[in-house]
Amino acid sequence: MKPSLEQIIEFFKSLQDEICSKLEDLDRVGVFHEDLWERPEGGGGRTRIIEGKHIEKGGVNFSAIHGKMPQKIQEALGLDPNNFTATGVSIVLHPHNPFVPIIHMNVRYFETNQGVYWFGGGIDLTPHYINEKEAKHFHHKLKKVCDQFTPEAYNDYKAWADRYFYIKHRKESRGIGGIFFDRLSESKTVSKEEIFSFVKNLGNAFVDIYQTLFLDNYQKEFTEENIYWRNLRRSRYVEFNLVWDRGTKFGLQTNGRIESILMSMPPMAQWKYEHTPPVNSEEEKTLRYLANEMDWINYKEE
C-alpha cells in the first residue's frame, strides 16, 4: 500500500523526536529548546535547537508547509501552477571539539495537487580534520543503507553528493561528501513504498553513524590553534549554505521562518585573508583531500 502524506509527515515527526532524545543523551548537558511556528501561507514546523557542552550548536528541524507554489519555484521545477506540500527533517550539528566533524542530514518529501511527488535528501560529513579511517567508516555505513535500496544507489548518490557539496568559488569540497538524491519517484523498477523505506532507513541510521564519530573524538585534547582552524573551516560551511544550497534558497523563496532556515549557521566562524596552513601539517593534508574527489570505500591508508 502506498504511503499517504499523513504517514510520511508522522514518520518525520517521530524521527525528529527520536534523534533529539538520543543527541541529548550524547551531549549529557544540553537540552533542545523548541519553537513552534506557523507559516502565514500554510503549514508550519517545530524548530529544535541545542547549545550544549559538546554540541556547541545543533538544530533538528521538522516542517510541513503547504499552499500555492510561488511562480519562481514553479518555473524552476518545470511545473504547472499548483498547490504544494513540502515536509521533512533537517539536521546540522556543530561540535565544540575540533576533532568531532560537522554533520548534516535532511530527508524530505514534496507533492502537488496535480499528482506530482518526489522524495529527496542526503547526509554529508564535514570534518575540520580529515581522518581517513573515519571517512572510510562513514562511507561504508552509507553504502550499507543504499545497498538495501538498489545496487546502483551508493555510487550514484555518492557522485551526486560530490557534485552538490562542492564550493565552486573555492574549488574545494565542503567536506568528505556522503550521499545526495532528489526527485525520486515511482518508476518501473522501484515503488513509492520502496523509496519511502529507503528514506526511513537513512533517517534511522543517523544517530548510529554520528555517535561513533562523536564518542571517538569528543574527549580529545585540543589547542587554540585547533579552534582557530575549526572556525576557518566553519566559514566554508557558511559560504556553501548561503551561496549554493538549494534548501536555503527554497526556504527563503517560500517565505519560511528565517531563524529555522539559518539554524545551520555555526555559532562562530572566521575568515582570514589568504590563510595558508604550514607545509605537511594536518591542516594542509585536509585541504589536499578536499581538493580531490575521493573514493573512500576503496581507500587504502598509507
N, C-alpha and C positions, 0 to 999 in steps of 0.2 A: 504494500500500500504506500502510495507516495506521501512523503511528509507534508503536513499542512504548514501554512505560515505560522499558525499559533504554536505548533510543535517546535518549529525552528526557533521562534522567539523564546519559548520556555527553556529550551536547551541552553541558549546563550545566557539567559539569566542565571541558571543553575551553574553554568561554567564560571561565571563571574564570582558567584558565592564561594565555590569550592577553591578557586585559585586564591582569592583574598584570604580565606581562612588558613590555607597552607603557607602563604607568604608571611602572615603574622607569626605563625609558629617558627618559621625560619629566622625572622628578624629578632624575635623574643622580646622586643621592647615596643616597637612601633605598632600602631593600630590604624586601620583605614578610617578616614573621615569621608562620609558620604554626602554628596549633594544631589538632590533630586531636581531635575529641571524639565521644563516643558518648552517645546518649540512652537511659536505662535502659529505657524502654518500647519502644524500637526505632529503629534508624537512627542517624544522626549527621551530621557535616559537617566542613568544612575552613574555619576562620576565618583570614583573612589580613589583617594589619594593617601599614600603613606609616606611619612617622613620619619624614618626610624633610625636605629643605631647603626645598622649595617646597610640597609637600603636607604640611601640618603634621600632619594625621592623616587617614588613609583606610582604609577597610575594603572588602574584596571577599570576600564570604562565599558558600560553597556549602553547601547542606544537602539531605539526603534522609531524611526521618523517616517512620516508619510505626507502626501499632498500632491499638488500639481508640480510636475517637474519643470524647473527653470529652463527656459529656451536654450540658454548657452550650453547646459549639460546635455539636454536632449539632442542638440545638433552634434555635440562632440561624441555622443554614444551612437549616433546614427539611428535614432528612434523617432517615431511619430509623436505628436503631442499626447501626453499620457498623465495618469496619476500613478505614483510610485510608492513603494515601501522599501526602506533600506534598514537592515538591522545587523548587529554584530557585536563582537567584543574586541577591544584593542588594549594592548598591554605594552608598557615601556617601563623598564627598571634601570635606574642609575644608582649603582652601588657606591659606597664610600671608599672601600678598599680598591686601589688602582689595579689589583690583580684579579678582581672579580669583573667579568665583562658586562657591558651593557647588553640587554636582551630585549627584543621586540617581537611581538606576535599579534596578528589580527586574523580573525575569522569572520566572514560576513556573508550576507545573503541579500539579494536585490530582486524585486519583481515589479511588474507594471500591471495595470488593469487590462492590458491587451494580451496577456498570456506570456510575455517575455520574462524570463528569470535567469539568474545565474548565481553561482557561489564563487567566492574569491577568498584570498587570504595568503598567509605566509608566516614564516618565522626566520629571523636572522640574528646573528651574533656579532657584536662589535667589541672585541677585546681592546683594551688600552695597550696591552702587551700580548702579542700572539704567542700562544703555547701550542706547539704542533700536536702534541698528544691530545690535548683538549679539543682542538679543531677537528681532528680525525674522529674522536669520540662523538662530538656533536653531529657531524655529518652521517655517521653510522646510525645514530638514533633516528635521524630524519629519513634515511633510506629505509629503515625497518618499517616506519609508518607508511611511506609511499609504496613499498613493495606489496602491502596488503591491498592496495587500490588497483594499480596497474603496473606491469613490468617496466613501462617506459616513464612512469611518473617522476621518479627521483632525478634521472638525467635531464628530463625536460624542464622540471621546475627548478632544479639547481641552476641550469643555464639561464632560465628566466630571472632568477634572483641575481645572478652575476650581472646581468644587463641592467636590471632595475635599480639595484642598490649601488650604483656607480656614480661617483661625484664627478661629473663631466668637466667642470671648471677646474678641478684639482688633478684630474687624470689618475684617480685612485678609487679603490673600493671603499665603501663606508666601513666594512669590516670583513669577516670571512664568509659572508653570504649565508646561505641557507636554502630555503625553497620559497618560491613565489608563484602564485597562479591566480588567474582571473577569468571571469566569464565562462565558468564550467557549467554546462547544462546537458540535459539528457541527449544521448545520441544512440546510434545503432549498437554501439559496443558498451555503453555504460548508462545505468539508470539514475534517476534522481535520488533514489534510496541509497545507491552505492556512493554517489558523490557526497551526500549528507553524512554517511557513515565515515568517509574519509575525513571530512571536516571535523566531525566529533572526535575521531581518533587523534587528530593533530592537536585539537584543543586539550584533550585529556592527557596528552603526553607532555604538556608544557612544564608542569611542576617537576616531573621526574627528570627532565632534561636540565632544568635550571638548578635544582637543588644540588646536583652533583658538582656543577661548576661553582656554585656558591660555597658549599661545605669544604671543598678542596682548597679554597683561596681566602675566605673572609678573615681568617686569623693570621695571615702572613704579615710580617713586618714590612713597613714601607717608609720612605723618606719624603721630605718636602719636594725633592726633585721628581719623585714618582707622582705626587699630587699635581705638580706643575704640568707634567706630561699628560696625566689624566685629563686635566682641564683643556689642554690643547686638542686632544682627541675628541673631547665633547664638542668643541667648536665645529668640528667637521660634521658631527651628528646634527647640530643646529642648522648648518648650511644646507645639508641634504633635505631636511624636513621642510625648510622654508622655501627652498628654490625648486626642488624636483618632486617632492612627494605628492602623489595624486590624491591620497586620502585627505591631506591637509587642504588641498585645493577644493575637493568635493565638499568638505565641511564648511569652508568659507563661502562657497557659491550657493549652498543650500541654507544659508543663514543659521548654521549650527551655533551651539554655545561656545564662545571663543575660549573660555577657560578650559573646557573639555578638549577642544581641538588642539590647544597648545600645551596640554598636560605632558606631552612628550619632551618638552624642553628641560634640560638639566638645571639643577639649582644654581650651578656656577659653571661658566666656561671661560676660555681665554683665547685671545688672538694675539700672536706675536709676529711682527713683521719679519718675513723671510727666516723663520726659525729653521735651523739645520742641526739635527742631532749629531753627537760625536760619532766618528767612524767606528764601525764594528760594535756599537752599543746595542743594547736590547731595543732601544727606540728606533735606531736605523734599521735593524732587522725587521721590525714590524712594518716599517714603511716599504721595505723591499717586497714583502709578501702582499701588501695592499696594492702595489703597482702591477701585480701579475694575477692572472686568473688561475686559481689553484685547484687541482684535483685532490681534495683532502681524503677521499676514500682510499685512493691508491698511493697516498704519500708515504714515503719511506724516510724515517728520520736518519740523519747523517750520523 
